[in-house]
Amino acid sequence: MTARGWFLFSLMGVIWGVPYLMIKVAVDDLSPSMVVFTRCALGAALLLPFALRQGGYGRTVRTHWKPMLAFAVIEIIGPWWTLTDAERHLSSSTAGLLIAGVPIVALLLARFFGAGERVGARRIAGLALGLAGVTVLTLPHLTGGDALSMAEVLVTVVGYATAPLIAARYLKDVPTLQLITPCLTLAAVVYAPAAFLTRPATMPSGEVLAALTGLGVICTAVAFVAFLELIKEIGPTRAGVITYVNPAVAVAAGALFLDEELTLGIGVAFTLILAGSVLATAAAPKRDVRRVPWSTRQTSRADGRVESP
């Protein structure tokens, strides 16, 4: 993977390691619809001026509206609500563990989308190591939850695994800002009525407002630009491996800012996740392509000898 790929991968590992905590804080006082609406509206408002400045915004939407609609529904409109609603009953650690199944699902779906990514033993081993690391990291913290919440996170997993494949196949030539801005705008419009009907009677606390701001600015506007660039750089399947790093980042943040204890199990989990990420994101070796007699164009010379261009 290139230096740019590693930078984007590391950035996404950090940025999307904190939404679980922010969602948990926000959903205690606000409805899932209000959280999703605010997140999308804020992200779209921040990105729209930059998308318009690129020119051709309307033409891009008209030309690619079908795959863009599919991406918006499968990546944002559906999964963000189901994940937010699930976190009313699930711990953030549980959600992180279940979301870590995204690379596995993406690997299974890649063949149907013609992603063209070769998956060898090294990358399969990396996926397995990463999943083992997330399990070691979060298993002691699994609390709460019910069948409906688990099903909601499963819907989120399938959406997160499918949408990057759609982007890689049908939207790879669309500028990043002109892809994500209309998708966020559409999601905000869809959730606006429900957000209005479930609006809080009083102004939310400063903690909740800070969580919403972080979700909209960092975890949506900045994160989506970086994530779509990451997909273009390393492919949708390998980009999904960031879901292994996210729970590790959440635990590290707790240790740094909340004085949470770092245990031996956490150290083992970090090692497994790091090793799994390196293996799972490694580029597949190039095949040695050799010419065969019937595939080489040959021409005859006047002296009777045969030469190949």
JOTA-V587375 format. One record per residue. N is the residue number from 1. RES is the residue in one letter. SS is DSSP state (hx for helix, st for strand, lp for the rest). OMEGA is omega in whole degrees, 0 to 359 (none if undefined). Layout:
<<N | RES | SS | OMEGA> <N | RES | SS | OMEGA>>
//
This chain:
<<1 | M | lp | 182> <2 | T | lp | 178> <3 | A | hx | 178> <4 | R | hx | 178> <5 | G | hx | 179> <6 | W | hx | 179> <7 | F | hx | 180> <8 | L | hx | 179> <9 | F | hx | 180> <10 | S | hx | 179> <11 | L | hx | 180> <12 | M | hx | 178> <13 | G | hx | 179> <14 | V | hx | 186> <15 | I | hx | 181> <16 | W | lp | 171> <17 | G | lp | 184> <18 | V | lp | 182> <19 | P | hx | 181> <20 | Y | hx | 178> <21 | L | hx | 182> <22 | M | hx | 178> <23 | I | hx | 180> <24 | K | hx | 179> <25 | V | hx | 185> <26 | A | hx | 187> <27 | V | hx | 176> <28 | D | lp | 182> <29 | D | lp | 185> <30 | L | lp | 177> <31 | S | lp | 176> <32 | P | hx | 180> <33 | S | hx | 179> <34 | M | hx | 180> <35 | V | hx | 181> <36 | V | hx | 179> <37 | F | hx | 182> <38 | T | hx | 180> <39 | R | hx | 182> <40 | C | hx | 182> <41 | A | hx | 180> <42 | L | hx | 179> <43 | G | hx | 180> <44 | A | hx | 180> <45 | A | hx | 180> <46 | L | hx | 186> <47 | L | hx | 186> <48 | L | hx | 180> <49 | P | hx | 180> <50 | F | hx | 179> <51 | A | hx | 180> <52 | L | hx | 181> <53 | R | hx | 180> <54 | Q | lp | 181> <55 | G | lp | 178> <56 | G | lp | 184> <57 | Y | hx | 181> <58 | G | hx | 180> <59 | R | hx | 179> <60 | T | hx | 180> <61 | V | hx | 181> <62 | R | hx | 183> <63 | T | hx | 187> <64 | H | lp | 189> <65 | W | hx | 182> <66 | K | hx | 178> <67 | P | hx | 177> <68 | M | hx | 177> <69 | L | hx | 178> <70 | A | hx | 179> <71 | F | hx | 181> <72 | A | hx | 182> <73 | V | hx | 188> <74 | I | hx | 182> <75 | E | hx | 190> <76 | I | hx | 190> <77 | I | hx | 179> <78 | G | lp | 187> <79 | P | hx | 183> <80 | W | hx | 178> <81 | W | hx | 182> <82 | T | hx | 178> <83 | L | hx | 181> <84 | T | hx | 179> <85 | D | hx | 180> <86 | A | hx | 183> <87 | E | lp | 170> <88 | R | lp | 183> <89 | H | lp | 181> <90 | L | st | 171> <91 | S | lp | 180> <92 | S | hx | 178> <93 | S | hx | 178> <94 | T | hx | 179> <95 | A | hx | 179> <96 | G | hx | 180> <97 | L | hx | 182> <98 | L | hx | 179> <99 | I | hx | 179> <100 | A | lp | 175> <101 | G | lp | 182> <102 | V | hx | 181> <103 | P | hx | 180> <104 | I | hx | 179> <105 | V | hx | 179> <106 | A | hx | 179> <107 | L | hx | 180> <108 | L | hx | 183> <109 | L | hx | 187> <110 | A | hx | 182> <111 | R | hx | 181> <112 | F | hx | 181> <113 | F | hx | 179> <114 | G | lp | 183> <115 | A | lp | 176> <116 | G | lp | 180> <117 | E | lp | 179> <118 | R | lp | 182> <119 | V | lp | 180> <120 | G | lp | 182> <121 | A | hx | 182> <122 | R | hx | 181> <123 | R | hx | 176> <124 | I | hx | 177> <125 | A | hx | 178> <126 | G | hx | 177> <127 | L | hx | 180> <128 | A | hx | 178> <129 | L | hx | 180> <130 | G | hx | 179> <131 | L | hx | 177> <132 | A | hx | 179> <133 | G | hx | 178> <134 | V | hx | 179> <135 | T | hx | 178> <136 | V | hx | 183> <137 | L | hx | 190> <138 | T | hx | 184> <139 | L | hx | 179> <140 | P | hx | 185> <141 | H | hx | 182> <142 | L | lp | 180> <143 | T | lp | 173> <144 | G | st | 175> <145 | G | lp | 176> <146 | D | lp | 185> <147 | A | hx | 181> <148 | L | hx | 180> <149 | S | hx | 177> <150 | M | hx | 179> <151 | A | hx | 178> <152 | E | hx | 178> <153 | V | hx | 177> <154 | L | hx | 175> <155 | V | hx | 178> <156 | T | hx | 180> <157 | V | hx | 181> <158 | V | hx | 179> <159 | G | hx | 180> <160 | Y | hx | 180> <161 | A | hx | 185> <162 | T | hx | 186> <163 | A | hx | 178> <164 | P | hx | 178> <165 | L | hx | 176> <166 | I | hx | 180> <167 | A | hx | 183> <168 | A | hx | 184> <169 | R | hx | 189> <170 | Y | hx | 187> <171 | L | lp | 185> <172 | K | lp | 181> <173 | D | lp | 179> <174 | V | lp | 177> <175 | P | lp | 186> <176 | T | hx | 183> <177 | L | hx | 181> <178 | Q | hx | 173> <179 | L | hx | 189> <180 | I | hx | 183> <181 | T | hx | 178> <182 | P | hx | 179> <183 | C | hx | 178> <184 | L | hx | 179> <185 | T | hx | 178> <186 | L | hx | 180> <187 | A | hx | 179> <188 | A | hx | 179> <189 | V | hx | 181> <190 | V | hx | 185> <191 | Y | hx | 182> <192 | A | hx | 180> <193 | P | hx | 180> <194 | A | hx | 178> <195 | A | hx | 179> <196 | F | hx | 182> <197 | L | hx | 183> <198 | T | lp | 182> <199 | R | lp | 181> <200 | P | lp | 181> <201 | A | lp | 180> <202 | T | lp | 179> <203 | M | lp | 178> <204 | P | lp | 181> <205 | S | lp | 178> <206 | G | hx | 179> <207 | E | hx | 179> <208 | V | hx | 179> <209 | L | hx | 178> <210 | A | hx | 179> <211 | A | hx | 178> <212 | L | hx | 179> <213 | T | hx | 178> <214 | G | hx | 178> <215 | L | hx | 184> <216 | G | hx | 185> <217 | V | hx | 188> <218 | I | hx | 188> <219 | C | hx | 178> <220 | T | hx | 184> <221 | A | hx | 182> <222 | V | hx | 186> <223 | A | hx | 183> <224 | F | hx | 177> <225 | V | hx | 180> <226 | A | hx | 183> <227 | F | hx | 180> <228 | L | hx | 175> <229 | E | hx | 178> <230 | L | hx | 178> <231 | I | hx | 179> <232 | K | hx | 185> <233 | E | hx | 188> <234 | I | hx | 179> <235 | G | lp | 185> <236 | P | hx | 183> <237 | T | hx | 180> <238 | R | hx | 178> <239 | A | hx | 180> <240 | G | lp | 180> <241 | V | lp | 178> <242 | I | hx | 180> <243 | T | hx | 172> <244 | Y | hx | 183> <245 | V | hx | 186> <246 | N | hx | 179> <247 | P | hx | 178> <248 | A | hx | 178> <249 | V | hx | 180> <250 | A | hx | 179> <251 | V | hx | 179> <252 | A | hx | 179> <253 | A | hx | 178> <254 | G | hx | 180> <255 | A | hx | 183> <256 | L | hx | 189> <257 | F | hx | 182> <258 | L | lp | 179> <259 | D | lp | 176> <260 | E | lp | 187> <261 | E | lp | 173> <262 | L | lp | 184> <263 | T | lp | 176> <264 | L | hx | 179> <265 | G | hx | 178> <266 | I | hx | 177> <267 | G | hx | 177> <268 | V | hx | 180> <269 | A | hx | 178> <270 | F | hx | 180> <271 | T | hx | 180> <272 | L | hx | 181> <273 | I | hx | 180> <274 | L | hx | 180> <275 | A | hx | 180> <276 | G | hx | 180> <277 | S | hx | 180> <278 | V | hx | 181> <279 | L | hx | 185> <280 | A | hx | 180> <281 | T | lp | 180> <282 | A | lp | 179> <283 | A | lp | 178> <284 | A | lp | 179> <285 | P | lp | 180> <286 | K | lp | 179> <287 | R | lp | 178> <288 | D | lp | 183> <289 | V | lp | 180> <290 | R | lp | 177> <291 | R | lp | 175> <292 | V | lp | 187> <293 | P | hx | 186> <294 | W | hx | 179> <295 | S | hx | 182> <296 | T | lp | 180> <297 | R | lp | 182> <298 | Q | st | 178> <299 | T | st | 181> <300 | S | st | 177> <301 | R | lp | 182> <302 | A | lp | 181> <303 | D | lp | 177> <304 | G | lp | 179> <305 | R | lp | 181> <306 | V | st | 178> <307 | E | st | 179> <308 | S | st | 181> <309 | P | lp | none>>
//
